[in-house]
Amino acid sequence: MFFHVKTAILIILLTSGVGLAVNAIRTTTKIEPAKFGKRSISPDATPPAAAGPKDAPAGAAAASPAADPHVAVLDDVIKSIGEPNVYFVDARKPEEFAQGHIKGAINLPSTALFENIERVVQYVPQPDLVIVYCGGGNCESSHTVADALRNQFGYINVKVYVKGWEELLTSPKFAELTEVSP
């Protein structure tokens, strides 16, 4: 019995030591929001056309995606493609991304967010706007990635294209907006 207790204590000490070492290493490679500086666009900035009347009933802003400064609609996507300081992040799985994605988008699956964030940070250094999308409908991946970009990596103007790939598939401008991975 004493042997089993000694073995258990040894295993606990070893795993704790490994955990502490990993945490110590990770903090040295952690990406701090201050590294990116402040962006010129505030997340609360709303274009005049998107702002609703001041006396609108409660809940009116939620009914219109354009009224939410964190939501992009198809017109935003169409206007933003090719803009020099606007970036698209596709939160779908790599195999879905390979089948087709918004032109110039980078793949950052929500399931591998932290493993791939450094690649994204290099690709999206000082954006005016980041638009994150996924499959659309009930897909939450774009929200997960957008929240991490805002809250953990210091990006300020991040929008979610809620209708995402689902809406793009039915858009008459599909061929102009999308590409397939080589």
N, C-alpha and C positions, 0 to 999 in steps of 0.2 A: 504494500500500500504506500509506504514512504517513497518508493521509487516512482510511482505514478504522480504523486504530489510534486516531487522534484521535477519530473519531466514537464508537468503542466506549468509550473512556475517558470521553467526555462523557456518554454514555448511562448508564454505571455511576455516575458522580458525581451525575447528576440523579436517578436512581432511588433512590440511597442517601439523598440529601437529602430526597426525598419520604417515604421510609420513616421517617427520623428525625423528620420533622415530624409524621407520623401517630402515631408512638409517643409523641411529646411531648404531643400533644393527647389521646390516649387515656388517658394516665396521669392527666390532670387530671379526666377524667370516670369514672375507674375507681371502682367501688363497693367500698368497703372493708368487710370484715366487722365491724369495730369500730363502724361507723355504726349497726348494728342493735342493739347491746348484747347482753347475755346473756339467753337464754330461761330460764324456770324449769324446763323439763323437759330432763333429760339424755338424750342418745341411747342411753345404756346403761340407762336406767330401764326396767324390765320389770314389767308388772302382775303381781301375785301369781299370778293364774290362768294366766298365760302361762309363768311360770318352771317349769322341769322339776325333777325330783328331782335332788339333788346327785350321787347315785350312778348317774345315767343313763349308758348306754353312749355312747362317743364316736360322733358322727354323729347322735344322737337329736334334737338341736336342729335339725339341718338337715332332718330328715324332717317336722317340724311347723312350718309357717309362723308359727304363733302364738308359737313360742318365740324367733323372731328379732325383736328390737326394731325392726328397720328394714323389716319386712314387715307390710302390712295385709291383712286378709281381708275377705270380704263383710260379716261382722257389724260390723267396724270402720267400714266405709263407711256401713252402715245407721244405726249409732249416731251417726255424726259429721255426717250431713246436717242442716243447720239450726243446728248448734252455732256460737255467735258467734265463736269464735277458732280454728276449724278451717277450713282452706282446701284446695280440690282443684285440682290442676294437671293438665291433660290434655296429654300429650306427643305426641299424634297430629297428623297434618297438618290444616291449617285446614278443608279440605273434609270430612274425617271428623268433626271437631268440629262443623261446621255441621249435619251429619246427625243429631247427638244427642250428649249428654254428660251427666255427672253434674250435678245441679242446683247452680248457683252456681259451677261450675268456670271457670277461666280457661285459655285455650289458650296453651301454650308449647311449640311443636314443637321437638323436639331439634335439628332441622336449622337452626333460626333462634333458638337459645337466647340468644346474646349480643346479637342485634339487638333482642330483645323483653324482656330482663331488667328494664329500668327500669320498664316497665309492670307487670311482676309484683311488683317491689319496692314499688311504690306500692299495689298491690292487697293484698299480703300483708306488712304492715309489722312486726307483732310477734306472730306466730302461736304458739299453744300446740302446734299440729300442722299439718303440710302432708302431704297424701296425694297422691302422683303416680301416674298410671296411663297406660297406653296401650292397645293392642289386645289385650294378653294373649298367652298362648301363648309364642312365641319372640320377642316384641317386646322390644327392649332400650332403646327410647327413654325409658321411664320411669326406668330405672336411670341413663341418661346425665344426664337432667335432675335427678334426685334427688342424684346425686353432685355436680353443679355447685352446686346450692343449698346443700348441706352444706359442700363444700370451698372454694368460691370466693366465696360470697355470705353466709356466716355463719349460715345457718339451722341450728338445732340438732336439732329433732325432726321429721325428714323420714322418711316411710315410703313404700314402693312397694307399690301394690296390684297384685301380680304377675299375677293372673288377669284384671284389667282389664275392658275393654269386652266381651271375649269371654264372660266369666262373667255380666256384667250383662244381656246379651241373653237369656240363658236363665233369669234370675231371675224368680220370680213377682212380685217387687216392682219390676220394671223401670219401670213407669209412675210409681211413687212416687219413684224415685231419679233419673230422668233428665228432660231437657228438650231441645228443639230450638232452635237459634239463630234469632232473629227474622230 
